[in-house]
Amino acid sequence: MFSIEHEFDATVITLIDEGATHLQEDITINAFEDCIVLEQMDPRTERVNQITLSISQLNDLAAALNLPEGVYQRVRTGQDG
């Protein structure tokens, strides 16, 4: 399950783990104009872990999800940095 909210400076997506066992904490994705920030609570430390991706890194990740093993370099266009 997931939710999408549009705020003033970001789109916020929350991914909620569903299932019977081994559930993970919710992941919040804040999509800004110039970067994507992923956040997840660590229940062991009670701290929020945060990862920031550039738009270019996000585009690389999206491309990688559909490719077999290997090393790749995307051809950059003017829009993805």
C-alpha positions, 0 to 999 in steps of 0.5 A: 500500500502507498499514499501520495501527497502534494505539498508546497515544495515536494511530493511525498510518497509513503510506502507501507509494508503489508504482509504477515511476517517480517514487516519493515518500517514505512518508507517516506519518499520526499521528491523535490525539484533537485533531489529525492530523499528517502527516510525510514525509522530504525526501531533499534535506534529509534532514529530516522535513516535518510538517503538523498539521491540526485535526479540523475541517480534516481534515473539510473536506479529506474533504468537498473531495475529493468536490466540484467547484471552488468555495468552500464552508463546511461546517455545523458539528456539535457533534462536528467543532469 
